[in-house]
Amino acid sequence: MPTALGGETSVFYDFTLGEDDYELQTFEGAKQQVFYYPYLQGSIGLWGQTELTLQFVPEVKIDASGYKTFGGAIKHNISQYWLGGNADSQALQVAVQVVYSLFDSKIFFDGFEITSTDPDQDALAVINSLTVNANAFTGQLIASKRINKFEFVGAFAVSANQFDYTMGGEGDFLLGLLNDAFTALEDTSVMMRGNIGVNYHMHNWYLASNVTLGKFINTNLSIHYKL
């Protein structure tokens, strides 16, 4: 199946509307295997060993398509309640975190027709865009252990995700039917995942690596600077 970043596809769907047969060729992606994007992220310590983090990704353009994201998180250290306020910096630390993220994308592609298998029938619709809005809430339990310059991190997270899909183009009648049908995909889904990672600290810098294990496997490598 094609993806937003994938290439050409020859996948077709056949369906019947009324007494006429139609076929729908799935759209092509942006033909990008890898792309890079900048984002801004900052964290600030609040009272009671609580930390606020905000992340913003300006709109990233791929040809005519683009997407942008925004997210925020609040993390609270709960190990302070049994370790005390002057705990050893290398003691086991435990925290809880609540995260919200918003993802908006609009994908434009070469318009394709939903045509009847009868060549004398006019095209029922032309589809040339797909808008996706996603909201996600995540709660996770995080534990970390510092050993000299190395910090080992593990987490267990539960996420609730809500996606809204809207197709755009010409042919209000069929587009309305398709967009109404998308409501079947827009139920909130819940998924669990685990994270394991290792951070290496160097003065005000640290190198962070992370692997997420769940329905998919994701890896992340980043460099952080602490003000």
C-alpha positions as CSV (number, residue, x, y, z in Angstrom):
1,M,0.0,0.0,0.0
2,P,1.2,3.5,-0.7
3,T,2.2,5.9,2.1
4,A,2.4,9.7,2.3
5,L,6.2,9.5,1.6
6,G,6.0,6.5,-0.7
7,G,6.3,6.2,-4.5
8,E,4.3,4.9,-7.3
9,T,1.4,2.4,-6.8
10,S,-0.7,0.1,-8.9
11,V,-3.3,-0.7,-6.2
12,F,-6.9,-0.3,-7.3
13,Y,-10.2,-0.6,-5.4
14,D,-13.3,-1.7,-7.3
15,F,-16.8,-0.8,-6.0
16,T,-20.4,-0.5,-7.1
17,L,-22.5,2.7,-6.6
18,G,-26.1,2.2,-7.6
19,E,-26.0,0.0,-10.6
20,D,-22.6,1.3,-11.9
21,D,-19.2,-0.2,-11.3
22,Y,-16.3,2.1,-10.5
23,E,-12.6,1.7,-9.7
24,L,-10.3,3.9,-7.6
25,Q,-6.6,3.9,-7.9
26,T,-4.8,4.8,-4.6
27,F,-2.8,8.0,-4.8
28,E,1.0,8.2,-4.9
29,G,3.1,9.6,-2.2
30,A,5.8,12.3,-2.3
31,K,8.5,9.8,-3.4
32,Q,10.7,10.7,-0.4
33,Q,12.7,8.0,1.3
34,V,14.2,10.3,3.9
35,F,13.6,14.0,4.7
36,Y,14.9,16.3,7.4
37,Y,13.1,19.0,9.4
38,P,14.0,21.4,12.1
39,Y,12.0,21.9,15.3
40,L,12.0,24.0,18.4
41,Q,11.8,22.4,21.8
42,G,12.4,23.8,25.3
43,S,11.9,22.7,28.9
44,I,11.7,24.7,32.1
45,G,11.7,23.5,35.7
46,L,8.7,24.4,37.8
47,W,8.1,24.1,41.5
48,G,8.0,20.7,43.2
49,Q,10.4,18.9,40.8
50,T,7.9,19.4,38.0
51,E,9.1,20.1,34.4
52,L,7.2,21.7,31.5
53,T,8.3,20.9,27.9
54,L,6.9,22.5,24.7
55,Q,7.8,21.5,21.1
56,F,6.9,23.2,17.9
57,V,7.6,22.1,14.3
58,P,7.1,24.8,11.7
59,E,5.3,23.7,8.5
60,V,7.5,21.3,6.6
61,K,6.9,21.4,2.8
62,I,7.3,18.4,0.5
63,D,6.5,19.7,-2.9
64,A,3.1,21.2,-2.5
65,S,2.3,19.1,0.5
66,G,3.1,20.0,4.1
67,Y,2.6,19.3,7.7
68,K,3.2,20.8,11.1
69,T,3.1,19.6,14.7
70,F,2.8,21.0,18.2
71,G,3.2,19.3,21.5
72,G,3.5,19.8,25.3
73,A,4.3,17.7,28.3
74,I,4.3,18.0,32.1
75,K,6.6,15.6,34.0
76,H,6.6,15.2,37.8
77,N,9.3,13.4,39.9
78,I,7.5,11.1,42.3
79,S,10.7,9.4,43.7
80,Q,11.2,12.6,45.8
81,Y,8.4,11.4,48.1
82,W,10.5,8.4,49.3
83,L,14.1,9.6,48.6
84,G,13.7,13.1,50.0
85,G,14.8,16.4,48.6
86,N,18.5,15.7,48.9
87,A,18.7,12.3,47.3
88,D,21.9,11.1,45.7
89,S,22.1,12.2,42.1
90,Q,22.8,8.6,41.1
91,A,19.8,7.2,42.9
92,L,16.9,5.5,41.0
93,Q,14.6,8.3,39.8
94,V,10.9,7.7,39.0
95,A,8.6,10.2,37.3
96,V,5.1,10.4,35.7
97,Q,4.5,12.4,32.5
98,V,1.4,13.5,30.6
99,V,1.9,14.5,26.9
100,Y,-0.4,16.1,24.3
101,S,0.5,16.4,20.7
102,L,-1.3,17.8,17.6
103,F,-0.4,16.8,14.0
104,D,-1.8,18.6,11.0
105,S,-1.0,17.6,7.4
106,K,-2.3,18.3,4.0
107,I,-1.1,16.1,1.1
108,F,-1.6,17.3,-2.5
109,F,-1.2,14.8,-5.3
110,D,-1.9,14.6,-9.0
111,G,-5.7,14.5,-9.3
112,F,-7.1,11.1,-10.2
113,E,-10.5,10.2,-11.4
114,I,-13.0,7.7,-10.0
115,T,-14.2,6.3,-13.2
116,S,-16.8,3.8,-14.2
117,T,-15.8,0.6,-15.9
118,D,-18.3,1.7,-18.6
119,P,-16.2,4.1,-20.8
120,D,-19.3,6.0,-21.8
121,Q,-19.9,7.1,-18.2
122,D,-18.4,10.5,-17.0
123,A,-16.0,10.5,-14.1
124,L,-17.8,10.5,-10.8
125,A,-15.1,12.5,-8.9
126,V,-11.6,13.8,-9.1
127,I,-9.6,13.6,-5.8
128,N,-6.4,15.7,-5.3
129,S,-5.8,16.1,-1.6
130,L,-6.0,14.5,1.8
131,T,-6.1,16.4,5.1
132,V,-5.2,14.6,8.3
133,N,-5.6,16.1,11.8
134,A,-4.4,13.9,14.7
135,N,-4.6,14.5,18.4
136,A,-2.8,12.3,20.9
137,F,-2.7,12.1,24.7
138,T,-0.1,10.0,26.4
139,G,0.6,9.0,30.0
140,Q,3.8,7.3,30.9
141,L,5.8,6.1,33.9
142,I,9.5,6.8,33.6
143,A,12.5,5.4,35.5
144,S,16.1,6.4,35.2
145,K,19.4,5.5,36.9
146,R,22.6,7.5,36.6
147,I,25.9,5.7,36.8
148,N,28.8,8.2,36.4
149,K,28.3,9.8,33.0
150,F,25.8,7.3,31.8
151,E,22.1,7.5,32.5
152,F,19.8,4.5,31.7
153,V,16.2,5.3,31.0
154,G,13.1,3.0,30.7
155,A,9.4,4.0,30.3
156,F,6.0,2.4,29.9
157,A,3.4,4.5,28.0
158,V,-0.3,4.4,27.1
159,S,-1.5,6.6,24.3
160,A,-5.0,7.5,23.1
161,N,-5.1,8.8,19.4
162,Q,-7.8,10.5,17.4
163,F,-7.4,10.9,13.7
164,D,-9.7,13.0,11.4
165,Y,-9.5,12.5,7.6
166,T,-10.9,14.7,4.8
167,M,-10.5,14.2,1.1
168,G,-10.6,17.2,-1.3
169,G,-11.2,17.7,-5.0
170,E,-14.1,17.8,-7.4
171,G,-17.4,15.9,-7.1
172,D,-19.2,17.0,-4.0
173,F,-21.6,14.0,-3.9
174,L,-18.9,11.2,-3.9
175,L,-16.5,13.2,-1.8
176,G,-19.2,13.6,0.8
177,L,-19.8,9.8,0.8
178,L,-16.1,9.1,1.1
179,N,-15.6,11.6,3.9
180,D,-18.7,10.3,5.7
181,A,-17.2,6.8,5.4
182,F,-14.0,8.0,7.0
183,T,-15.8,8.4,10.3
184,A,-15.4,4.6,10.7
185,L,-11.6,5.2,10.9
186,E,-11.9,8.1,13.3
187,D,-12.6,6.3,16.5
188,T,-10.1,6.8,19.3
189,S,-7.5,4.1,19.4
190,V,-5.4,3.1,22.4
191,M,-1.9,1.7,22.2
192,M,0.8,0.7,24.6
193,R,4.6,1.0,24.1
194,G,7.8,0.7,26.0
195,N,10.9,2.9,25.7
196,I,14.5,2.1,26.6
197,G,17.4,4.5,26.2
198,V,20.9,5.5,27.3
199,N,22.1,9.1,27.8
200,Y,25.8,10.1,28.0
201,H,26.4,13.3,29.9
202,M,29.2,15.8,29.1
203,H,29.1,19.0,31.2
204,N,26.0,20.9,30.0
205,W,25.6,18.6,27.0
206,Y,24.3,15.1,26.8
207,L,23.8,12.6,24.0
208,A,20.5,10.7,24.1
209,S,19.6,7.5,22.4
210,N,16.2,5.8,22.5
211,V,14.3,2.8,21.2
212,T,10.5,2.6,21.3
213,L,9.0,-0.9,21.3
214,G,5.3,-1.3,20.4
215,K,3.2,-1.8,17.3
216,F,6.2,-0.3,15.5
217,I,9.8,0.0,16.4
218,N,11.3,3.5,16.3
219,T,14.8,4.7,17.1
220,N,16.0,8.2,18.0
221,L,19.4,9.8,18.5
222,S,19.7,13.4,19.7
223,I,22.0,16.0,21.3
224,H,20.8,18.2,24.1
225,Y,22.2,21.3,25.8
226,K,21.2,22.4,29.3
227,L,21.1,26.1,30.0
